[in-house]
Amino acid sequence: MKRIIALLLALVTLTLCFAACAETSGSDETTKGDEIAAPVETEGETAPVETEPPTDEWGRPYVESPTAEGTKLADGTVITVLMRDSDTWNRELFSESETGDMLNDEIYKRNLKLQEDLNFTFEFIKSASKEESSRTIIAEFESGGSSGLDIVSNYAYYSTNASLRDCYVNLHTLETLNLENPWWNQTYVEAATIKDQLYFCTGDIATSMLWYMVAFMYNKDLYKDYFGEEKTPMDMVSNNEWTLQNFLAMVQDVYVDSDNNGQKDVTDFYGATVYSTDITAFMIGAGITSFEKTEDGGLRISEKWNSQRCADICETVGEAMKLTGIICNDDRTTFRTQQSIFHMDRIFLIKGVDNGNSEDKVEFPCGVVPVPKYDNNQEKYRTNLGNPYTIYAVNASSKIADIAVTTLEAMGSENYRSVTPAVFEITLKLKYAQDDITGQMYDLIRQNVSF
């Protein structure tokens, strides 16, 4: 039975990389609770004062740091972390020194603070390849040995194989990990838990979750030139008019054959470009889920896969890719060189390709909106993540698994307090948003990420 459940967990985690998983409800949206309700007086008594839960300066739930109680690990404790194969990804986990880059410096300061607060030393080991991480964990588990690896961070798509061999710890069994804390993504926890078993977690601990949200970006100047200023895409979102049909009606005929070769290619001008890897975001945006939960916490294929809605969205998107005004490929230069008005991709493109390459960042006024709804009867906008986002696990062969998970909790907590605000609130919403309503769009996209 454990093997069957592990197989299901691997399947669902793999699927989470491409499409929404289990149906979940609720939102991450929070409001600041500065106002205190006045006492309600009744005859002979005064009703208790009702107060809003405390929030931090960003309006998020305030939760005491897990290191605040003064927990100290034994002298000489070393926490070994298996990192990903690329420095591009590992910058969310490790930094050798402060450089002046906001994200780099916050990660550097986080690691110093955690090591001082908990009295341990980090040892980071770089994996040889995307696939190597799982192979390493499986090999040491089957040999009965331990290389000393405690925490495993890896590309979500390639992390699941080792869970088939019971190589990771079921996170629901660890008392020092509180998966209800706001720094763990609750949608992911619910979607990836099968019959009370969960081997991976993610959330604020992975800045890649912020950079890899899929959305529509648009060139504000080009939009104004073609469609005027009366109604922007962000206005359409606010008015519940940002639907797939309305979007297609705008862009379908916007096309210029710039090189006059009679073929759609990257040198032409388009109403919209779609990064091919993320074309499934149209399906998630329409509310189509891959799996749904059974009453006993298991999984079954979602009935939405066999629905008319699913058939309609597949046909609509398929036909849309044939329109002259839209091209779907793996090229990002068309949008960056202002040869398209809209572009659907991971939002790191605004800062720079691959979460840190500022040479390729967008240099013009850019708006951001969610993936369009199926129609205006749909309750929420929804989006997915590009599959390279990072997930974390605790190695079952670790001799200090309980200490490793304490460290994992502290890493998530510190990211929630310092790193996420630096990336999301300051960098994305303020530095790259250019106006308040764009910041609101980032909030809306993040609140409705699906797995």
C-alpha positions as CSV (number, residue, x, y, z in Angstrom):
1,M,0.0,0.0,0.0
2,K,2.9,2.4,0.8
3,R,4.3,1.8,-2.6
4,I,1.0,2.5,-4.3
5,I,0.6,5.8,-2.3
6,A,4.2,6.7,-3.2
7,L,3.5,6.1,-6.8
8,L,0.4,8.3,-6.6
9,L,2.5,11.0,-4.9
10,A,5.1,10.9,-7.6
11,L,2.4,11.1,-10.3
12,V,0.6,14.0,-8.8
13,T,3.8,15.9,-8.1
14,L,4.9,15.4,-11.6
15,T,1.5,16.6,-12.9
16,L,1.7,19.6,-10.6
17,C,4.5,20.9,-12.8
18,F,2.2,21.1,-15.8
19,A,-1.4,21.6,-14.7
20,A,-3.6,22.4,-11.8
21,C,-4.0,19.4,-9.5
22,A,-6.6,18.9,-6.8
23,E,-9.6,21.3,-6.5
24,T,-8.9,23.6,-3.6
25,S,-10.7,26.5,-2.2
26,G,-9.7,29.7,-0.4
27,S,-7.3,32.5,-1.1
28,D,-4.1,33.8,0.2
29,E,-5.6,37.3,0.3
30,T,-5.2,39.1,3.5
31,T,-6.1,42.6,4.7
32,K,-4.5,44.7,7.3
33,G,-6.2,44.6,10.7
34,D,-5.2,48.0,12.2
35,E,-8.7,48.9,13.3
36,I,-10.2,47.5,16.5
37,A,-13.9,47.0,16.8
38,A,-15.6,49.1,19.4
39,P,-17.1,47.2,22.4
40,V,-20.7,46.2,21.9
41,E,-22.6,47.1,25.0
42,T,-25.7,45.2,26.1
43,E,-27.8,45.6,29.2
44,G,-25.7,44.7,32.2
45,E,-22.6,43.6,30.4
46,T,-20.1,44.6,27.7
47,A,-19.4,42.2,24.9
48,P,-15.8,41.2,24.3
49,V,-13.8,43.3,21.9
50,E,-13.2,41.6,18.6
51,T,-9.9,42.3,17.0
52,E,-8.4,41.3,13.7
53,P,-5.5,38.9,13.7
54,P,-2.1,40.7,13.8
55,T,-0.4,41.4,10.5
56,D,3.0,42.5,9.4
57,E,4.0,45.6,7.5
58,W,2.9,44.0,4.2
59,G,-0.5,43.1,5.5
60,R,0.2,39.4,5.8
61,P,-0.5,37.2,8.9
62,Y,2.1,37.8,11.6
63,V,3.4,34.5,13.1
64,E,6.2,34.3,15.7
65,S,9.5,33.1,14.3
66,P,10.2,29.4,15.2
67,T,13.7,30.5,16.3
68,A,12.3,33.1,18.7
69,E,12.3,30.6,21.6
70,G,16.1,30.4,21.6
71,T,16.4,26.8,20.3
72,K,20.0,25.9,20.0
73,L,21.4,22.8,18.2
74,A,24.4,20.9,19.6
75,D,27.8,22.4,18.9
76,G,29.3,21.2,15.7
77,T,26.0,20.5,14.0
78,V,26.2,20.6,10.2
79,I,23.1,20.7,8.0
80,T,23.9,19.4,4.5
81,V,21.8,20.7,1.7
82,L,21.7,19.1,-1.8
83,M,21.3,22.0,-4.2
84,R,20.2,22.1,-7.8
85,D,22.6,21.9,-10.8
86,S,22.7,25.6,-11.8
87,D,23.8,28.7,-10.0
88,T,20.8,30.4,-11.6
89,W,18.5,28.4,-9.3
90,N,20.8,28.1,-6.3
91,R,20.9,31.9,-5.8
92,E,17.6,31.4,-4.0
93,L,19.4,29.2,-1.5
94,F,23.0,30.1,-1.2
95,S,25.3,33.1,-1.5
96,E,29.0,33.4,-0.7
97,S,28.9,37.2,0.1
98,E,27.0,40.4,-0.2
99,T,27.2,41.9,-3.7
100,G,24.6,44.7,-3.6
101,D,22.0,42.6,-5.4
102,M,18.9,42.6,-3.2
103,L,18.0,38.9,-3.5
104,N,21.6,37.8,-3.2
105,D,22.2,39.9,-0.1
106,E,18.9,38.8,1.6
107,I,19.8,35.1,1.1
108,Y,23.3,35.7,2.4
109,K,22.0,37.5,5.5
110,R,19.3,34.8,6.0
111,N,21.8,32.0,6.1
112,L,24.1,33.9,8.5
113,K,21.1,34.6,10.9
114,L,19.9,31.1,10.9
115,Q,23.4,29.6,11.6
116,E,23.8,32.1,14.5
117,D,20.3,31.7,15.9
118,L,20.3,27.9,15.8
119,N,24.0,27.3,16.3
120,F,24.8,25.2,13.2
121,T,26.7,25.4,9.9
122,F,25.3,25.0,6.4
123,E,27.1,22.7,3.9
124,F,25.8,23.2,0.4
125,I,26.4,20.5,-2.3
126,K,25.7,21.2,-5.9
127,S,24.0,18.4,-7.9
128,A,25.7,17.4,-11.2
129,S,22.4,17.6,-13.2
130,K,18.6,17.9,-12.9
131,E,18.3,14.1,-12.7
132,E,21.3,13.5,-10.5
133,S,19.7,14.6,-7.3
134,S,17.1,11.8,-7.3
135,R,19.7,9.3,-8.5
136,T,21.9,10.2,-5.6
137,I,19.2,9.9,-3.0
138,I,18.0,6.5,-4.4
139,A,21.5,5.1,-4.6
140,E,22.4,5.9,-1.0
141,F,19.0,4.7,0.3
142,E,19.3,1.3,-1.5
143,S,22.9,0.9,-0.3
144,G,21.8,1.3,3.3
145,G,24.3,4.1,3.8
146,S,24.2,7.8,4.3
147,S,26.2,10.4,2.6
148,G,25.1,12.9,5.2
149,L,22.6,14.7,2.9
150,D,19.8,16.2,5.1
151,I,17.7,18.6,3.0
152,V,17.1,18.1,-0.7
153,S,16.1,21.0,-3.0
154,N,15.5,20.3,-6.6
155,Y,13.6,21.2,-9.9
156,A,10.0,20.1,-9.2
157,Y,9.8,18.1,-12.4
158,Y,12.7,15.8,-11.5
159,S,12.3,15.4,-7.8
160,T,9.6,12.7,-7.6
161,N,11.4,9.5,-8.5
162,A,13.0,9.0,-5.2
163,S,9.6,9.2,-3.4
164,L,8.8,5.8,-5.1
165,R,11.5,4.2,-3.0
166,D,10.5,5.8,0.4
167,C,13.6,7.9,0.2
168,Y,12.0,11.0,1.7
169,V,10.4,11.6,5.1
170,N,6.6,12.0,5.2
171,L,6.5,15.6,6.3
172,H,3.1,15.2,8.0
173,T,4.9,13.0,10.6
174,L,7.4,15.7,11.7
175,E,6.3,17.6,14.8
176,T,8.7,20.5,14.3
177,L,7.3,21.3,10.9
178,N,4.0,23.2,11.0
179,L,2.7,23.1,7.4
180,E,-0.1,25.5,8.4
181,N,2.3,28.3,8.8
182,P,1.9,31.0,6.1
183,W,5.3,30.5,4.6
184,W,4.2,27.1,3.2
185,N,2.0,27.3,0.2
186,Q,-1.3,25.8,1.4
187,T,-2.5,25.1,-2.1
188,Y,0.5,22.9,-2.8
189,V,0.3,21.2,0.6
190,E,-3.3,20.2,0.0
191,A,-2.7,19.2,-3.6
192,A,0.4,17.1,-3.0
193,T,-0.9,15.3,0.1
194,I,-2.3,11.9,-0.6
195,K,-3.9,10.0,2.3
196,D,-1.9,11.9,4.8
197,Q,1.4,11.4,3.1
198,L,3.4,14.4,1.8
199,Y,7.1,14.2,0.8
200,F,7.6,17.7,-0.7
201,C,6.9,21.3,0.4
202,T,7.4,24.7,-1.2
203,G,6.3,28.3,-0.6
204,D,8.3,31.3,0.5
205,I,11.4,29.1,0.8
206,A,11.5,29.0,-3.0
207,T,11.7,32.4,-4.7
208,S,11.4,30.6,-8.0
209,M,7.7,30.3,-7.1
210,L,7.4,34.1,-7.6
211,W,9.5,34.4,-10.7
212,Y,7.8,31.4,-12.4
213,M,4.2,32.5,-12.1
214,V,2.7,32.4,-15.6
215,A,0.9,35.6,-16.7
216,F,0.3,37.8,-19.7
217,M,2.6,40.8,-20.0
218,Y,1.8,43.6,-22.4
219,N,3.7,46.5,-23.9
220,K,1.8,49.6,-22.6
221,D,3.0,51.9,-25.4
222,L,2.1,49.4,-28.2
223,Y,-1.3,48.7,-26.5
224,K,-2.1,52.4,-26.5
225,D,-1.1,52.8,-30.1
226,Y,-3.4,49.9,-31.3
227,F,-6.3,50.0,-28.8
228,G,-6.2,53.4,-27.2
229,E,-6.4,54.4,-23.6
230,E,-10.1,54.0,-22.8
231,K,-9.8,50.5,-21.4
232,T,-6.6,48.7,-20.5
233,P,-6.2,44.9,-19.9
234,M,-6.0,45.7,-16.2
235,D,-9.3,47.5,-16.4
236,M,-10.8,44.4,-18.1
237,V,-9.5,42.3,-15.2
238,S,-11.1,44.6,-12.7
239,N,-14.4,44.7,-14.6
240,N,-14.5,40.8,-15.0
241,E,-14.1,41.2,-18.8
242,W,-10.6,39.6,-19.2
243,T,-11.8,36.4,-20.9
244,L,-10.3,34.2,-23.5
245,Q,-12.7,35.3,-26.2
246,N,-12.3,39.0,-25.5
247,F,-8.5,38.6,-25.6
248,L,-8.6,36.7,-28.9
249,A,-10.9,39.3,-30.4
250,M,-8.4,42.0,-29.7
251,V,-5.2,40.3,-31.1
252,Q,-6.4,38.0,-33.8
253,D,-5.8,40.4,-36.7
254,V,-2.9,42.3,-35.4
255,Y,-0.1,41.1,-37.7
256,V,2.7,42.6,-39.9
257,D,4.8,40.4,-42.1
258,S,7.9,42.4,-41.4
259,D,10.2,40.5,-43.7
260,N,7.6,40.0,-46.5
261,N,8.3,36.3,-46.8
262,G,4.7,35.2,-46.5
263,Q,5.4,33.2,-43.3
264,K,4.9,33.7,-39.6
265,D,8.3,33.9,-38.0
266,V,10.1,35.7,-35.1
267,T,10.9,38.7,-37.2
268,D,7.2,39.6,-37.7
269,F,4.9,41.8,-35.6
270,Y,2.1,40.1,-33.6
271,G,-0.8,40.9,-31.4
272,A,0.4,38.2,-29.0
273,T,3.2,35.7,-28.6
274,V,2.9,32.6,-26.4
275,Y,5.9,30.8,-24.9
276,S,5.2,27.2,-26.0
277,T,6.1,25.5,-22.7
278,D,3.3,27.5,-21.0
279,I,0.5,27.0,-23.4
280,T,-1.2,24.7,-20.8
281,A,-1.8,27.8,-18.8
282,F,-4.9,28.5,-20.9
283,M,-6.3,25.2,-19.6
284,I,-5.5,26.1,-16.0
285,G,-6.8,29.6,-16.5
286,A,-10.1,28.1,-17.6
287,G,-10.4,26.2,-14.3
288,I,-9.6,22.7,-15.8
289,T,-7.9,20.5,-13.2
290,S,-6.1,17.3,-13.7
291,F,-7.1,15.5,-10.5
292,E,-9.6,15.8,-7.8
293,K,-9.6,14.4,-4.3
294,T,-11.6,11.4,-3.2
295,E,-13.4,11.3,0.2
296,D,-10.6,9.2,1.7
297,G,-7.9,11.6,0.6
298,G,-6.9,9.7,-2.5
299,L,-6.9,10.9,-6.1
300,R,-8.9,10.4,-9.2
301,I,-8.8,11.9,-12.7
302,S,-10.9,15.1,-12.6
303,E,-14.3,14.9,-14.3
304,K,-13.5,18.2,-15.9
305,W,-11.1,16.4,-18.3
306,N,-14.2,14.8,-19.8
307,S,-16.3,18.0,-19.9
308,Q,-17.6,20.1,-22.7
309,R,-15.6,23.0,-21.2
310,C,-12.4,21.1,-21.6
311,A,-13.2,20.2,-25.2
312,D,-14.1,23.8,-25.9
313,I,-10.9,25.3,-24.5
314,C,-8.8,22.8,-26.4
315,E,-10.5,23.6,-29.6
316,T,-10.4,27.4,-29.0
317,V,-6.7,27.5,-28.1
318,G,-5.9,25.1,-31.0
319,E,-7.7,27.3,-33.5
320,A,-6.2,30.5,-31.9
321,M,-2.7,29.3,-32.6
322,K,-3.6,29.4,-36.4
323,L,-4.6,33.0,-36.3
324,T,-2.2,35.5,-38.0
325,G,-2.1,37.7,-34.9
326,I,-0.8,35.0,-32.6
327,I,2.4,32.8,-32.6
328,C,3.3,30.1,-30.2
329,N,7.0,29.2,-30.0
330,D,10.0,29.0,-27.7
331,D,11.3,32.5,-28.6
332,R,11.2,35.4,-26.2
333,T,13.0,38.0,-28.3
334,T,9.8,39.0,-30.2
335,F,8.3,40.6,-27.1
336,R,11.5,42.0,-25.7
337,T,12.3,43.7,-29.0
338,Q,8.8,45.2,-29.1
339,Q,7.5,43.1,-31.9
340,S,4.4,41.9,-30.1
341,I,1.8,43.6,-27.9
342,F,1.1,40.7,-25.5
343,H,3.3,37.8,-24.4
344,M,2.4,34.9,-22.1
345,D,5.3,33.6,-20.1
346,R,6.8,33.3,-16.6
347,I,7.0,36.8,-15.1
348,F,10.8,36.6,-14.6
349,L,11.0,38.0,-18.2
350,I,10.3,41.4,-16.7
351,K,13.5,41.3,-14.7
352,G,15.6,39.1,-16.9
353,V,15.6,35.6,-18.4
354,D,16.2,32.7,-16.0
355,N,15.7,34.5,-12.7
356,G,18.7,36.8,-12.6
357,N,20.0,37.6,-16.1
358,S,19.3,41.3,-16.1
359,E,20.8,41.7,-19.6
360,D,17.6,40.4,-21.2
361,K,15.0,42.2,-19.1
362,V,12.1,44.2,-20.5
363,E,13.1,47.8,-21.0
364,F,9.7,49.4,-21.8
365,P,6.6,50.2,-19.8
366,C,5.0,46.8,-19.2
367,G,1.7,45.8,-17.7
368,V,0.9,42.4,-16.2
369,V,-2.5,40.6,-16.1
370,P,-3.5,37.0,-15.2
371,V,-4.2,34.3,-17.8
372,P,-7.7,35.1,-19.1
373,K,-10.8,33.4,-17.6
374,Y,-12.8,30.9,-19.7
375,D,-15.8,33.3,-19.5
376,N,-17.1,35.9,-17.1
377,N,-19.1,33.3,-15.1
378,Q,-15.9,31.8,-13.8
379,E,-15.3,32.8,-10.2
380,K,-11.5,33.3,-10.1
381,Y,-8.6,34.0,-12.3
382,R,-6.2,31.1,-12.1
383,T,-2.6,30.5,-13.2
384,N,0.1,27.9,-12.9
385,L,3.9,27.9,-12.4
386,G,6.6,27.1,-14.9
387,N,7.8,23.6,-14.0
388,P,11.4,24.6,-12.9
389,Y,10.2,25.9,-9.5
390,T,11.9,24.4,-6.5
391,I,10.5,21.9,-4.0
392,Y,12.1,20.7,-0.8
393,A,12.3,17.3,1.0
394,V,14.0,15.8,4.0
395,N,16.2,12.8,3.2
396,A,15.0,9.6,4.9
397,S,18.7,8.5,5.2
398,S,19.6,11.6,7.2
399,K,20.8,10.9,10.7
400,I,19.4,14.2,11.9
401,A,16.1,14.3,10.0
402,D,14.4,16.0,13.0
403,I,17.0,18.7,13.1
404,A,17.0,19.1,9.3
405,V,13.2,19.8,9.3
406,T,13.7,22.3,12.1
407,T,16.1,24.1,9.9
408,L,13.7,23.8,6.9
409,E,11.0,25.5,9.0
410,A,13.3,28.3,10.0
411,M,14.4,28.8,6.4
412,G,10.8,29.2,5.3
413,S,10.1,31.6,8.2
414,E,13.1,33.8,7.4
415,N,12.2,34.0,3.7
416,Y,8.7,35.0,4.6
417,R,10.0,37.9,6.8
418,S,12.8,39.2,4.6
419,V,13.4,37.4,1.2
420,T,9.8,37.4,-0.1
421,P,9.2,41.1,0.6
422,A,12.5,41.9,-1.1
423,V,11.5,39.9,-4.2
424,F,7.8,40.3,-4.4
425,E,6.8,43.5,-2.5
426,I,9.9,45.6,-3.3
427,T,11.3,44.2,-6.6
428,L,8.2,43.0,-8.5
429,K,5.4,45.2,-7.1
430,L,7.4,48.4,-6.6
431,K,10.5,48.4,-8.8
432,Y,8.9,46.7,-11.9
433,A,5.2,47.4,-11.4
434,Q,5.4,51.1,-12.4
435,D,2.0,51.8,-10.9
436,D,-0.3,50.7,-8.1
437,I,-2.7,48.7,-10.2
438,T,0.1,46.6,-11.7
439,G,1.1,45.8,-8.1
440,Q,-2.5,44.7,-7.5
441,M,-2.3,42.4,-10.6
442,Y,0.8,40.7,-9.1
443,D,-1.2,40.1,-5.9
444,L,-4.1,38.6,-7.8
445,I,-1.9,36.3,-9.8
446,R,0.0,35.1,-6.7
447,Q,-3.2,34.5,-4.7
448,N,-4.6,32.2,-7.4
449,V,-1.6,30.1,-8.3
450,S,-2.8,26.5,-8.8
451,F,-0.9,23.2,-8.7
